[in-house]
């Protein structure tokens, strides 16, 4: 999960990109980067850290131009990342391309080998984004004749990219001297939407992971990029779009609606806030079925993403809704913190339970999901320490039983508390008196209630159905083996540097392209 943005503007674009990345900060807190185009010259700055820490005034001044892309990143491998893997990435041929990516390629290692053996391209990092960039560059080179580059050529190249890539990807890229190219994988797993802004000088265009990034800086939401579709906007502001996949079908990641996206965003025609309200409706119905004789005095959310569901549960059950947990907003989201030890340590720094709301009560706690169980266990204990008589725990999402290979940090089955366990066993592990999960069918129905045109979803972490068709048990075993392998000393040093804030590098490319 990352946040990406691309802009073709009529005025300096650096501030627009910075503001958009702030609005997407929830999608990644590990690293941030911006690349701008000033004529045929790229300028780039990227580093580990939050947006506000990566970009200082001197960095913003070094990003001239009226077009650019940006990204906020979190590491999909679940450990601290090296600064070399911060995005965007750059390749100098053909033409010069910078690219940022949200998602995860499931065949990136195979592609990396092909890059060397067949395409004669060198990939310098272990980032699937650098592999993707080189695949795109190779396909553009194959499709191009002479020095000219038109939309039809680019769309041919994207068709070639779709044939080679597997996994999830939403892409924004800049091609030196030409324009902004964006595209989405044929399943539409990761979100990408289009916005525009009319000015006296002409139309400005923006593409971003979530609609909130468009609307938050004054752009009008136009539509979502369709699965398999490519968008090209030249530096004059001319908009071109074409379907580039042979059999596209929309299967958006349902975990985006459960947890990842901001509640004020709209993804593929679904207002995230409304979807979470409907999840609460269906969760309340299941609580009524499974716990008809359990007395509940109060319903409480785990702030912030479970609030809509918790409000609906309280309303449906006719029970008082209260805020008993208070959040320190200066601690990162524990789900996306690298390393189990960091996640566990941060829970009590992040949340505090107010005793007056718990003492002597049977408390129903609503969370958006339970992944590793670390946070849930700590929260249940906090409620007991605050004086709760009984703790009933409910998840607005179904049990997370399977690894996600499409860009969310939950790749190891052993890390998933629900994998191979019954609900009763999970309840004992987290210390709850009762535990209620949402049903998978109810979760999907909650979203379809809002947008009936949505057929199915990427819900592999809940149902084990990997829609790209290339995920086997052996593939999952290899991921787990790589993740559980002992770290080398250099890996430990890199992780230590990242946790301490690391060193900040200025990658300022003065790349004149003929």
N, C-alpha and C positions, 0 to 999 in steps of 0.2 A: 504494500500500500504506500503510495506516494502521491503528491499533488503536483500537477503540471499546469503550465499556462503559456500561451503564445499570443503575441499581439503584433498587429500591423497598424501603426498609428500615424497621425499627421503632425505630431509634436514629439519631443523627447520622451522616450518610453521607459526610462529606468525607474521613475517613481511609480508608474502604473504597474510595472512588474513587481516591484517591492510591495506595494499595497495588496496586490492579488495574492502574493505568497503569504503575507500575514493572514489573509482570510482563509488560506489553505493550510495554515500551520498545524492544525489538528491531524493532518494526514501524514506528517513526518516531522520529527524533531531531531533527527540525527545529523542532517546536513542540508545545506541550501546553496543554490547557485543561480546565476543569471548570465545569459549571453546576449549581446546586442549586435545588430548589424548597422554599420555606418558606411554607406556606400557598399563597397566590396570588401570591407574590413570587419572582422569579428573582434569583439572585446568581451572578455569573460572574467568573472570572479566567482569562486566557489570555495567552500570550506566546511568543516564539521561545525555543527552548532545550530542554534535557533536563528531565524531570519534577522532578528534585531541585533544579534551578536556578530553575525557574519558580515553584515553590510554597515560600514561606517561612511561618513561623508566623503572621505577620500576615495572609497571604493565606488560610490555612486557617481562621482565625477568622472571616473575612469570608464563609465559605461555609456558612451554617447550613441546616438542613433535613434531612429523612429520605428524600429522593429526589433523584436527580441523574444526570447523564451526564458522560462525559469522553472525551477523544481525545488520542492522540499521532499526530503527522503528519510525513510527509516530502513534499517537493514533487514532484508527478508531472511537472512540466515540466522537471525536472532542473537548475534554477537556484535560487539563494537566494530564498526567498519573503518577502513583506512580512508584517509582524505583523498587518496588517488581515485577512489570510486565515487566520489561526489559527482553530481551531474550539473550541467550538461557535459557531453563528450564531443570531441571534435575530430574530424578526419579531413585531410587537405585535398583529397581527390575522390571523385571528380568534382570540380567547381569549388569545393569547400562546403562542408556540412557540419552544423552543430545540432545535437539531438538530446532530448530528455524523454524519459520513459516512465510510465506507471504500469506495473504488472510484473510478471515473471515468466520467462521462457522455460518451458520444460525440456526442450532439446538443445539448450545453449551449448552444452559440452560437445555434442556431436557437431554443431555448427562451427564451434571454435576450431575443431580439428579440420573441418572442410575449408575454413578460411585459410589455414596454413597449407594443406595438401593440394587443394583444387584452385582456390581463388588467389593464393600467394599473398595473403594479407596477414599482417602481424597484429595480434590482440594482446595488449600489454597488461591487462588486469584480469581478475576473475569476475568481472561484472558482466552479466548478460546484456546490459545496455550497450556496452562497447561492441559486443558481438552483433547485436541488432543493428547498430549504426553501420558496421562494416558490411552486413548483408544488404542493407539499403543502398550503400554507396556502390557496391558491386552491381546490383540490379539497375541502378541509374546509369552506370557506365555501360552495361550491356545494351540498355534501351536507347542510348544516345548515339546519334550520328552527327559528326561535326561538332561545332561549338555552340549550337543553339539548344535550348532546353525549353520545351513548351509543356502545357498541362497534360496533353495526351501522352507525352513521353514519360512524365512522372507517374501517371496513372498506370501505365504499362509496368513501370518499375515496382510500384506498390503491389500489383497483381503477382509479380514474381516473389516479392517479400512474403505475401500471404501463403504462397505455395510452399515456402521453405520453413516458415516459423510454426511452432506449436506453443500453446500456452496462452497467456493473457497479455495484451499490450494496448495501451493508448499512448499515442506518440505525438509530440510536437517537434518540428525541426525547422531550421533556417538553411536555405541554400544561397550561398553568397552570390549577390548580383541578381537574384531572381525572386525569392519570396519565401513564404511560410507554408510548409507542407505538414499536414496532420492526418492521422488515420487511426482506425480502431480495429481490433481483431475481429474475425468473422463471427464470433459468438457474442461480441459486445460485453465481455465480462467486466472490464474496467470502464468507468464512466468517462465521457468526454462530451462537452456541449459547446455551442456556438453563440456568441453575442455580438452585437454591433452598436455603434454609437455614431449618430449623424452629426457632423460638424460643418461649419461654413467652408472648410477646406476639402471636405469629402468624407466618405464613410470610413470609420475605424472598425477593425475586426478583432475579436478576442476569442480564443478557445481555452477552456479550462476544465479541470476535473469535476468541478461542482458549480452549479448556477450561482451560489452565493458569492463566488469570486467575481462573476460578471456584474451582478446587480449591486454588490457592495461598493463598486467604484463607478457606478453610473452607466453601465452598459445595459442594453436591452437584451433579454434572453430571446434567442431566435428558435433554436431547436437543439436536440441531441444529435451528435454524429451517429449515423446508423452503423450497425455491425458491418465490417468489411469496407466501409466507405472511406474514401480519401478526399480531403479538402485541400485545395491550393489557393492561396491568396498572394497575388504578386505585390511587389512593393508600391504599385500604383493604386492598390486597393481593389483590384478586380477579383471577384470571387468565382471559383470553379469547384465543382463537386462531381464525383463519379463513383459508382459502386465498382469495387475492384476484386471482390471475392466471388467464387463460383456458386456457393450455396450458403449464403449468410443466414443466420437465425439469431434472434435476440435471446440471450440467456444471461441477464445481468447478475452480478454477484449479490445474493440476498443479504450477505453479512454487511454489505455497505449500508443497507437500510436498518439493520439491527444495531450497529455500533459505529461504523467507521465515519459515515457522512455526518455533516452538521444538520441539525433538525430543520434549519431554515433553507435547506437546499431542496431542489427538485431533480430527481434522477429518473430518466426514461419515463417521464410523465407521472411520476409518483412523488408527491410532497413527503419528505422523510418524516416530518412531524405527524402527519395524518396516518402514515403507515404504522408508526409506533403507538398511536392511540388505538388502532385496530388490533394490534398485537395484544394490548392490554385487555381489550374486550374478550378475545378468545382465551387469553390466559385466565381471566376471571371465571369464565365458564368451566374451565378444567379444574380450577381450585374448588369451585362449588361441587363438582362431581366427585372429586377425590377426597376432599376433606369436609364433608357435610356437617360433621359433628364437632369440628375443631373450632373453638371460640377464638376469634381474632379481634383484638382491641384497637389496633391501629395499623395502617399501611404506610410504609416508608420506602422511598426510593434510595438507590445509591446514586448520588449526583455524578454526572449530569444526564447522561443519555437515557437513563431508565425512567426519568420523570413522567413523560407522557403516558407510558404504559402503566406506571404506578397510579397515576391519577384516575385512569379508566378502571383499573382493578378496584380501587377504593369506591368509586362511584357505583360500579356494578354490584359490589358486595354490600353496599350501604354501610361502609366502615369509614371512620375518620381518617383522613389523609394528613400526615404530619411530616415535617422535615426534622429528622433526628440526627442525620449525619451532615457535617459541614466540611466543605472542601477547601483545602489550601490550593489556590489556583497557580501557585508558583512551583508546583511539583509536577513533573511530566506524567502522562498517562501510563499506568503501570503495565498495560497490555503491551505497549510498544517499546518498553524499556529493554535493552539487551541484557540478558542474563537473569537467571532465576533469583540469585541472591539480591540483585538490585531491585527487582520487582517486590520481593518480600519485605525488604527493608523500608521501601518507600510507602507502603500501604498506610501505616499509622502516621507517617509524616503528611500524607495526603488527606486523610480523613480523620475527623474527630467526632465522637459520639457524645451528644448532650444528654446527661443522665436523667434530667427531669422528664424527658420524653419516653424513656425506657422503663423506669423503675416500676416493678410490679405489673407489667403489661405483657400480654401475648402479642408479639410483634411480627407482622408479615413484612419481610424485606423483599423488595423487587429489584433485581438486577437485569441488565440487558442480556447478559450471557454469562456462562461459566466455562472458562477455557481450561486453565491449569488448576484452578481451585485455590490457588494461593491467596488471592484477594478475598474470595468468599470465606475461607477459613478464618482469616484475620477479622473480617467484618462480623462474622457470627460471634467470635470471642469478644470483640469490642461491645457488641450488644449485651452479652451476658455480664461483662464487667460493669456495664452501665446500669445493670439491675433488671434486665428483661427476665420475665418468668419463663416464657417459652419463645423460641425463635423458629419461625416458619420462613423458609427461603424459597423464592420462586424466580424462575428465569423466563424472560420474555422470548428467549430463543430455545430451540430444542437442545438436547445434549450434544456437545461437540465431541464426536467420536472418531473422526478421521482427519488425517493431515490435510492441510490446504496447500496446494502447490502452485497457486495462481497469484501469489504476491502478499499473503498474510502470514505473519510469523507464528505458525503452529505446525511445523513440519514433522514432529516426532510423536509417534503414537504414545510412547511412554510418558510424555509430558501432559497428555490430555486426561484429565481426571475421570471422564466418563467412558474412556475407551476400555471395553471389556468389563465394565462394572454396571450393576443395576443401580436404579435411582436410590434405593435404600442404602447401598454401599457408599455411594457418593455422599448421601446425607450424613452418614457416620463420619466420613473423612473430613467434611467441612464443619462438622459439629452441630448441625441443625436438627431440631426435633422432627421436622417434616421438610420434604423437598418436592417441589412441583416444577416440571419442565413444560414448556410449550410443545405441542405436537408439530411435526414437520409439515403435515398437510394444512394445519391451522395457520402456520406462519406464511405459507405460500398463499393461502386464501385471504389472509389479511392484506396482502399487497394487491392481489387481483381484485379485491373489492374496490380498490381505488382506481386501478387501471386494468379493466377486463381484457384489454388487448394483449397483455403480457401472457405468453404461453407458459414458459417454464423458466427456471432460474439455475444459476450455478450455485448449488447448495451442497457441494461435496463434503464439507466439514460436518454436515449433519446427516446426509444420506449415503455418502460413499460413492456417488455417481460422478465420475470425472468426465465431463462432457467433451473434452478434446479427444478422448479415445486412445490416448497413448500412455496412460498411467497404469503400470502393473505393480504387483507386489514386489518384484525385484527392484523397480524404480524407487519405491518407497523405502525399501531396505537400504539401498545405496545412499539415499538422502540421510537416513538416520545414522548410518555408519560414518558418513563424513562429518555429521554434526557432533557425534559423540566421541570422535577420535581425539586423543590428547592434543592439546594445543602445543605448537612449537614455541620456543622462547620469543621469537619475533612476533608471533600472534599475541602472546601475553603482553608483550611490551606495547604493541599497538592498541590493545584493549585498554591497558592502563593509561596510555596517553589520551585516548578518547574520553575516558571517564574523568580525567583531570582537566578536560577542556581542550587538550591537544594543542598543536601549534597551528597557526593560521597561515595559509599560503595564498598569495596573490597570483592567480593564473590569468594574466592579462595578455591576451594574444593580439599582437599587431600583425594580422595575416592578410597582406595585400594579395588579392587574387586578380590575375590578368583577365 
